[in-house]
Amino acid sequence: MTDKRDPDDQQKRNQGDAFSRTVGAKAARKLTAQRDTTHGVWFGLGMMGLVGWSVAVPTLLGAMLGLWLDEHHPAPFSWTLALLVAGLTLGCLNAWRWVAKEDKAIQQTRGEGDGGDGDE
């Protein structure tokens, strides 16, 4: 009879150990999130504003330069439209690069906090 219980007991212990590790990792992530209070609601709203301005400023500068060039150096094409699109493209690339950098920093922080097991 003890032969039948040993594998079952061992399997239950293994499942309990895996469960304990999972709970421990999630608890560590929760404690890390509670300590890191810099990424709250206002931080998220600030980031949206920063991304918006990083797109809007180059777009408006391109449009203003285009208007000035159309006024002082006429061409068969619209400088305003060309530089507006160039400013918009530059702003979007800048915002994309910045968001990717922030995302990478967040992923690295998450990887350090939970041991990198990836279970959620």
NORURNOR-V844717 format. One record per helix or strand of 2 or more residues. SS is the DSSP state (H for helix, E for strand). FROM is the first residue (numbers start at 1). LEN is the number of residues. If there is no record, write none. Layout:
# NORURNOR-V844717
SS | FROM | LEN
SS | FROM | LEN
This chain:
# NORURNOR-V844717
H | 2 | 34
H | 41 | 32
H | 79 | 36
